[in-house]
Amino acid sequence: MGAVTGDYPEAYVERKVVAGTAHQMLLKEAAGADLLVVGAQRRHAAIGLQLGRVNHAMLHHAPCPVAVVPEWSDCAHPEQQEVT
C-alpha cells in the first residue's frame, strides 16, 4: 500500500488491524465505505482469475461496490513491458 499512498497522495487509505474472520471484518468495515478494494492472486495452473471464499463473499454480500484487483503477472505488469 506504500506505492498507492506515495503515487496518489490525494487518495485516502485506511489501514486497520482487527480480530475476527476476514470476511466478517471486511463486511463490517465496508458498511461505511464508498468502495471496497480487495486483491486477488492468480493461480499458476488456472486460466483467468479464480476468486477465493473471502472475495466471493465480498462480491455477493458487501454493502458497497467492490473492486477486485488481480496481482500482476510477470508478463502483464506495464513497468516490465519492453517496448520494441
Secondary structure as UniProt FT lines:
FT   HELIX           2..7
FT   TURN            9..10
FT   HELIX           22..30
FT   TURN            31..32
FT   STRAND          36..40
FT   TURN            44..45
FT   HELIX           53..61
FT   STRAND          66..70
FT   TURN            74..76
FT   HELIX           78..80
//
